Amino acid sequence: MSSDILFDPLLPWPVIWGLAGAALLITALAIWRGLSGWPFRALASAVLLLALANPALQTEEREPLSDIVLLVIDDSASQGLSDRQGQVAEAVTALEAEVSGLGMELRRIQVGDGSDNAGTLLMEALGRLLADEPRARVAGAILLTDGQLHDAGLVPDMPAPLHALLTGRETDWDRRLLVQNAPAFAILDEEVTLTIRIEDQGAVPAGVAGRAELLIAIDGEEARRFQVPVGEDITLPLTLPHAGMNVIQFIVPEAAGELTDRNNAAVVQINGVRDRLRVLLVSGQPHPGQRTWRNLLKSDPAVDLVHFTILRPPDKQDGVPVTELSLIAFPTRELFMEAIDEFDLIIFDRYQRRGILPMLYLDNVRRYVEEGGALLMAAGPDFASADSLYRTPLATILPGQPTARVVETPFLPQISDLGARHPVTTGLEQTHAGLEDSDAPWGRWFRQIEVIERAGQTVMTGADDAPLLLLNRVGEGRVALLASDHAWLWDRGYEGGGPQLEMLRRLAHWMMGEPDLEEEALRAEASGQTVRITRQTLAEEVGRVTVTGPDGAEMEITLEETAPGQFTAEYTGTDQGLYRLREGEMETVIALGPAAPREFEETIASAARLTPAIDPTRGGILRLEDGIPDLRRVAEGRNAAGRGWIGLTPRAAYLTTDVTVMPLIATWLFLLMASALMLGAWLREGRR
């Protein structure tokens, strides 16, 4: 029970204060006039003013409420390291018992990993918990954490002490790999620079400090090993091996005793682009398709074209020397001996042996292909003649052998069964509308050089299902043979034309090693935590894909054919980090979120980020490995932590169950007192 005196004035307070001022003036006038009854007059005025203020006695029936202690439990990924979860479980049990022993109530909340790699949002959770409870009942708050929070600037306004109990051990140590600088794009054949750093944290053992082993792997291939210093920026010069996405993986093997290897790896994805595509086009003789090749290549601003054309056929009996068959001198030695490796693609368009290119030069073209170059042969009747380029050292790399027969009859180019699965030709008919009144996807051609497939794949066929477009890999390079010189009919729009531009674009990009056009590939694309897996293959079926997560757990995924030669599936990763995918001999890696989630950037338990939030509340930071602290009651404003104990401030909160209000003095009694005092003043002054 509690009693208080309240005032419920009968007049507004400004009026009462005005009357009080008037009473003071009257009293002062009485004193100045020498009236002996002025004390009685003053008291009478005071009684009347008190009556106008209407004092009342308020009595409350109160029910005491227990104090509340807030407990925020850090359940993020870093708390799963070492024996931290056991420390937390033991501390929660002990705190529940101690809080109950003090007659207080415990409110708890668990904090996991924030979305989108936000880290541990400990203060945000404390603010939510505090908002759900009456501030007048909160006696204190306790954080069970490793101290690695990522919202230290969002500390709520605490009405009571805030404490932290740190998990972990003083002897903990960890090693992490950081990518300081990595470009998103790089030009092929130009060196780019990456900067990485290996750092040790915590109580590093003397035997492992100083240097570490670094493994570098590109596109899932066998890793190369290096010994690098720890604690220093490491600059790595790198030249991308191919166009498209290059996946570079850095791994630091786990050292004995470190907390985790989840931050020992990183993946950098750099898109390789070609600055300029250098193409050498050699046309053997003028023909209608020659301009088509030239216009096609010149229309692309990224192509540097070197084009040489034999303007006069040597079989024309006019006595012109072979060396003068071109408009300008043909620098054969410079092109085919000294600068051949500078070209990305060589095209022979209806070229035949004319004595201009010695066998040594053609043998150098063969070497160029085997060492990674690309050769496209657009064959005409010359390819079936005795002067065919097949009768040179190029025969060992060409995928088709001419039979000396030239088929000159209308035929419709067809995509073969294998071509329907090959990225160069799959869906090619869908890229061209064709004629409205015809079922044919494109126009016909009228000449084909009959060849026998010797190697590689036939992706298009012509008359009598004979090979029309053949592809082959030779050593490190690639070769394509187009057994017709009538592709220009598509470009001229004959019978509706055809997708010549798209076919040649795909063909050129495949020969350049474009990853998206590889016929055998395992690709992975991430959208959030979902991975879309694509297996490109020429086979009719594939095996299951084995996915290895950041924690080492494996899962097998079954793929379904969604398009010719494409098998796909989707997989949702539960953790952030590096995932390895393997199907047969094909491997790839992908990172969901960063390679090392924010939770594992810093894993050593530390009070550095908590101190600015706890010191203003006079709270304390203690380590659980030193024992679970005792809970004590401390007065508000006093130091709330010490060796082996932390304090909670009693709040003495209550709930009012009943309120009674009654006048302090009856109205008639006020009037009686005022009348008696005024009468006393009259009698005293009258007697005098």
Long-range contacts (C-beta under 8 A, 24 or more apart in sequence): 1-59, 1-60, 1-61, 1-62, 2-59, 2-60, 2-62, 3-57, 3-58, 3-59, 3-60, 4-57, 4-58, 4-60, 5-55, 5-56, 5-57, 5-58, 5-664, 6-55, 6-56, 6-57, 6-58, 6-661, 7-53, 7-54, 7-55, 7-56, 8-54, 8-56, 9-52, 9-53, 9-54, 10-51, 10-52, 10-53, 10-54, 11-52, 16-49, 16-52, 16-53, 19-49, 19-52, 20-45, 20-49, 23-49, 35-681, 35-685, 36-684, 36-685, 36-688, 37-680, 37-681, 37-682, 37-683, 37-684, 37-685, 38-681, 39-681, 40-677, 40-678, 40-680, 40-681, 40-684, 41-677, 41-678, 41-681, 43-677, 44-674, 44-677, 44-678, 44-681, 47-670, 47-673, 47-674, 47-677, 48-670, 48-674, 50-670, 51-665, 51-667, 51-670, 51-671, 51-674, 54-663, 55-663, 55-664, 55-665, 56-661, 56-662, 56-663, 56-664, 57-661, 57-662, 57-663, 57-664, 58-659, 58-660, 58-661, 59-659, 59-660, 59-661, 59-662, 60-656, 60-658, 60-659, 60-660, 61-656, 61-657, 61-658, 61-659, 62-654, 62-655, 62-656, 62-657, 63-654, 63-655, 63-656, 63-657, 64-652, 64-653, 64-654, 64-655, 65-137, 65-653, 65-654, 65-655, 66-103, 66-104, 66-105, 66-137, 67-102, 67-103, 67-104, 67-105, 67-137, 67-138, 67-139, 67-648, 67-650, 67-651, 67-653, 68-104, 68-105, 68-106, 68-107, 68-133, 68-134, 68-137, 68-138, 68-139, 69-95, 69-99, 69-104, 69-105, 69-106, 69-107, 69-138, 69-139, 69-140, 69-141, 69-142, 69-648, 70-107, 70-108, 70-109, 70-126, 70-129, 70-130, 70-133, 70-138, 70-140, 70-141, 70-142, 71-95, 71-106, 71-107, 71-108, 71-109, 71-141, 71-142, 71-144, 72-108, 72-109, 72-111, 72-122, 72-125, 72-126, 72-129, 72-141, 72-142, 72-143, 72-144, 72-145, 73-108, 73-109, 73-110, 73-111, 73-144, 74-111, 74-120, 74-122, 74-143, 74-144, 74-145, 74-146, 74-149, 74-167, 75-110, 75-111, 75-112, 76-111, 76-112, 76-113, 76-119, 76-120, 76-599, 77-113, 77-575, 77-597, 77-599, 77-600, 78-120, 78-146, 78-148, 78-599, 78-600, 78-603, 79-145, 79-146, 79-167, 81-168, 81-259, 81-260, 81-603, 82-168, 82-169, 82-172, 82-259, 84-146, 84-167, 84-168, 87-167, 87-168, 87-624, 87-625, 88-144, 88-167, 90-624, 90-628, 91-144, 91-165, 91-624, 91-628, 92-144, 94-628, 95-142, 95-628, 95-631, 98-630, 98-631, 99-631, 102-631, 102-633, 102-648, 104-139, 104-648, 107-132, 107-133, 113-597, 113-599, 114-150, 117-576, 117-593, 117-594, 117-597, 117-598, 118-150, 118-598, 119-148, 119-149, 119-150, 119-151, 119-598, 119-599, 120-145, 120-148, 120-149, 120-150, 120-151, 120-599, 121-149, 121-150, 121-151, 121-154, 122-149, 122-151, 123-149, 123-151, 123-152, 123-153, 123-154, 123-155, 123-156, 123-613, 124-151, 124-154, 126-155, 126-156, 127-154, 127-156, 130-156, 130-158, 134-653, 135-159, 136-651, 136-653, 137-651, 137-653, 138-651, 139-648, 139-649, 139-650, 139-651, 140-619, 140-640, 140-646, 140-647, 140-648, 140-649, 142-646, 143-610, 145-610, 146-603, 146-604, 146-605, 146-606, 147-605, 147-606, 147-607, 147-608, 147-609, 147-610, 147-621, 148-599, 148-602, 148-603, 148-605, 148-606, 148-609, 149-609, 149-610, 150-598, 152-609, 152-610, 152-612, 152-613, 155-612, 155-613, 158-617, 160-617, 160-648, 160-649, 160-651, 161-617, 161-618, 161-619, 161-634, 161-640, 161-641, 161-646, 161-647, 161-648, 161-649, 162-613, 162-614, 162-617, 162-619, 163-614, 163-619, 163-620, 163-621, 163-622, 163-640, 163-641, 163-646, 164-607, 164-610, 164-614, 164-619, 164-620, 164-621, 164-622, 165-621, 165-622, 165-623, 165-624, 165-628, 165-629, 166-605, 166-606, 166-607, 166-621, 166-622, 166-623, 166-624, 167-605, 167-624, 168-604, 168-605, 168-623, 168-625, 169-605, 169-625, 170-203, 170-623, 170-625, 171-202, 171-203, 172-202, 172-203, 172-259, 172-603, 172-604, 172-605, 173-200, 173-201, 173-202, 173-203, 173-204, 173-205, 173-257, 173-258, 173-259, 173-604, 174-200, 174-201, 174-202, 174-258, 174-259, 174-260, 174-263, 174-603, 174-604, 175-199, 175-200, 175-201, 175-208, 175-212, 175-230, 175-252, 175-255, 175-258, 175-263, 175-264, 176-201, 176-263, 176-264, 176-596, 176-600, 176-601, 176-602, 176-603, 177-250, 177-251, 177-252, 177-263, 177-264, 177-265, 177-266, 177-596, 178-266, 179-250, 179-266, 179-268, 180-233, 182-268, 182-270, 183-270, 184-269, 184-270, 184-271, 185-270, 185-271, 185-272, 185-273, 186-238, 186-240, 186-270, 186-271, 186-272, 186-273, 187-272, 187-273, 187-274, 187-275, 188-239, 188-240, 188-242, 188-243, 188-272, 188-273, 188-274, 188-275, 189-239, 189-275, 190-239, 190-275, 191-237, 191-238, 191-239, 192-237, 192-238, 192-239, 192-240, 192-270, 193-235, 193-236, 193-237, 193-238, 194-235, 194-236, 194-238, 194-248, 194-268, 195-233, 195-234, 195-235, 195-236, 196-233, 196-234, 196-236, 196-250, 196-266, 197-231, 197-232, 197-233, 197-234, 198-228, 198-229, 198-230, 198-231, 198-234, 198-252, 199-230, 199-231, 200-230, 200-231, 201-602, 201-603, 201-604, 202-259, 202-604, 205-256, 205-257, 208-255, 208-256, 208-257, 212-252, 212-255, 213-252, 213-253, 214-250, 214-251, 214-252, 215-249, 215-250, 215-251, 215-252, 215-253, 216-248, 216-249, 216-250, 216-251, 217-248, 217-249, 217-251, 218-246, 218-247, 218-248, 218-249, 219-246, 219-247, 219-588, 220-247, 220-249, 220-580, 220-587, 220-588, 220-589, 223-249, 223-251, 240-270, 240-272, 241-272, 242-272, 242-513, 242-515, 243-272, 243-273, 243-274, 243-512, 243-513, 243-514, 243-515, 244-271, 244-272, 244-514, 244-515, 244-516, 245-269, 245-270, 245-271, 245-272, 245-515, 246-270, 246-271, 246-272, 247-588, 247-589, 247-590, 249-578, 249-589, 259-603, 259-604, 260-600, 260-603, 262-550, 262-577, 262-596, 262-597, 262-600, 263-596, 263-600, 263-601, 263-603, 264-596, 265-577, 265-578, 265-595, 265-596, 266-594, 266-595, 266-596, 267-578, 267-589, 267-590, 267-591, 267-595, 269-591, 274-302, 274-344, 274-512, 275-302, 276-302, 276-303, 276-304, 277-302, 277-303, 277-304, 277-344, 277-345, 277-508, 277-512, 278-303, 278-304, 278-306, 278-342, 278-343, 278-344, 278-345, 279-303, 279-304, 279-305, 279-306, 279-343, 279-344, 279-345, 279-346, 279-347, 280-306, 280-335, 280-343, 280-345, 280-346, 280-347, 281-305, 281-306, 281-307, 281-308, 281-347, 281-349, 282-307, 282-308, 282-346, 282-347, 282-348, 282-349, 282-351, 283-307, 283-308, 283-309, 283-310, 283-349, 283-350, 283-351, 284-310, 284-348, 284-349, 284-350, 284-351, 284-352, 284-354, 284-380, 284-382, 285-309, 285-310, 285-313, 285-350, 285-382, 286-311, 287-350, 287-380, 287-485, 288-488, 288-492, 289-349, 289-350, 289-378, 289-485, 289-486, 289-487, 289-488, 290-349, 290-350, 291-488, 292-487, 292-488, 292-491, 292-492, 292-500, 293-347, 293-349, 293-378, 295-491, 296-491, 296-500, 296-501, 296-504, 306-335, 306-343, 310-351, 310-354, 310-356, 314-354, 314-355, 322-354, 322-355, 322-356, 323-356, 325-354, 325-356, 330-356, 332-356, 332-357, 332-358, 332-361, 333-361, 336-361, 336-362, 336-364, 336-365, 337-361, 337-364, 340-364, 340-365, 340-368, 340-373, 341-368, 341-371, 341-373, 343-373, 344-373, 344-374, 344-512, 345-373, 345-374, 345-375, 345-376, 345-508, 345-511, 345-512, 346-373, 346-374, 346-375, 346-376, 347-375, 347-376, 347-377, 347-378, 348-375, 348-376, 348-377, 348-378, 348-389, 349-378, 349-485, 350-378, 350-379, 350-380, 350-382, 350-383, 350-485, 351-382, 351-389, 352-382, 352-383, 352-385, 352-387, 352-388, 352-389, 353-387, 353-388, 353-389, 353-391, 353-392, 354-387, 359-392, 359-393, 362-389, 362-392, 362-393, 362-394, 363-392, 363-393, 365-393, 365-394, 366-393, 366-394, 366-396, 366-397, 368-477, 369-397, 369-474, 369-475, 369-477, 369-478, 369-479, 370-397, 370-474, 370-475, 370-476, 370-477, 371-475, 371-476, 371-477, 372-475, 372-476, 372-477, 373-477, 374-477, 374-478, 374-479, 374-511, 374-512, 375-477, 375-478, 375-479, 375-480, 375-511, 376-479, 376-480, 376-482, 376-507, 376-508, 376-511, 377-479, 377-480, 377-481, 377-482, 378-482, 378-485, 378-487, 379-449, 379-451, 379-481, 379-482, 379-483, 379-484, 379-485, 380-447, 380-449, 380-484, 380-485, 381-406, 381-447, 381-449, 381-485, 383-449, 383-483, 384-449, 384-450, 397-472, 397-474, 397-477, 397-479, 398-454, 398-472, 398-479, 398-481, 399-453, 399-454, 399-455, 399-456, 399-470, 399-471, 399-472, 399-479, 399-481, 400-451, 400-452, 400-453, 400-454, 400-467, 400-470, 400-481, 400-483, 401-451, 401-452, 401-454, 402-449, 402-450, 402-451, 403-450, 403-451, 403-452, 405-449, 405-450, 406-447, 406-448, 406-449, 406-450, 407-447, 407-448, 407-449, 407-450, 407-462, 407-463, 407-464, 407-466, 408-446, 408-447, 409-446, 409-463, 410-444, 410-445, 410-446, 411-444, 411-445, 411-446, 411-448, 411-462, 411-463, 412-440, 412-442, 412-444, 412-445, 413-442, 413-445, 413-460, 413-461, 413-462, 413-468, 413-498, 414-460, 414-461, 414-462, 414-465, 414-468, 415-459, 415-460, 416-458, 416-459, 416-460, 416-461, 418-457, 418-458, 418-459, 418-538, 419-457, 419-458, 419-459, 419-460, 419-469, 420-564, 420-565, 421-519, 421-537, 421-538, 421-564, 421-565, 422-457, 422-459, 422-471, 422-519, 422-538, 422-565, 423-506, 423-510, 423-516, 423-517, 423-518, 423-519, 423-536, 423-565, 424-459, 424-471, 424-503, 424-506, 424-507, 424-510, 424-517, 424-519, 425-459, 425-460, 425-469, 425-503, 425-506, 426-563, 426-564, 426-565, 427-563, 427-564, 428-499, 428-502, 428-503, 428-506, 429-499, 431-499, 431-502, 432-496, 432-497, 432-498, 432-499, 432-502, 433-496, 434-496, 434-498, 435-495, 435-496, 438-495, 438-496, 440-495, 440-496, 441-498, 442-490, 442-495, 442-496, 442-497, 442-498, 442-499, 443-489, 443-490, 443-493, 443-494, 443-495, 443-496, 443-497, 443-498, 444-489, 444-494, 444-495, 445-484, 445-486, 445-487, 445-489, 446-486, 446-489, 447-484, 447-485, 447-486, 448-483, 448-484, 448-486, 449-483, 449-484, 450-483, 451-481, 451-483, 457-519, 457-538, 469-507, 471-510, 478-510, 478-511, 478-513, 480-507, 480-510, 480-511, 519-565, 520-586, 521-586, 522-581, 522-582, 522-583, 522-586, 522-587, 522-588, 523-588, 524-579, 524-581, 524-588, 524-590, 525-590, 526-590, 526-591, 526-592, 529-572, 529-573, 529-574, 529-576, 529-592, 529-593, 530-570, 530-571, 530-572, 530-573, 531-570, 531-571, 531-572, 531-573, 531-579, 531-581, 531-590, 531-592, 532-568, 532-569, 532-570, 533-557, 533-559, 533-568, 533-569, 533-570, 533-571, 533-581, 534-566, 534-567, 534-568, 535-559, 535-566, 535-567, 535-568, 535-583, 535-586, 536-565, 536-566, 537-565, 537-567, 538-565, 542-567, 542-583, 542-584, 543-583, 543-584, 544-583, 545-569, 545-581, 545-582, 545-583, 546-581, 546-582, 546-583, 547-571, 547-579, 547-580, 547-581, 548-579, 548-580, 548-581, 548-582, 549-573, 549-574, 549-575, 549-577, 549-579, 550-575, 550-576, 550-577, 550-578, 550-579, 551-575, 559-583, 619-646, 620-646, 622-646
